Amino acid sequence: STGAGGITLIWPSAAGRTYRVLKATDLASGFTQVVRSNIMATPPMNTETGLAGANGSSGFYRIEIE
């Protein structure tokens, strides 16, 4: 979701895991920008807020297990 604080991502998480959020402005170029890393799991759901990425530009986000 989006709001005054930027983009909020919500995803299911598992105990003992850490995650990172990546961003791509063009899917053909891939997810090259690490927006946030070392995000500790908070089961059953993780929520990261205030994600704006580079220059607040729009894009595509992906969550990966570290």
Disulfide bonds with the S-S distance in Angstrom:
none
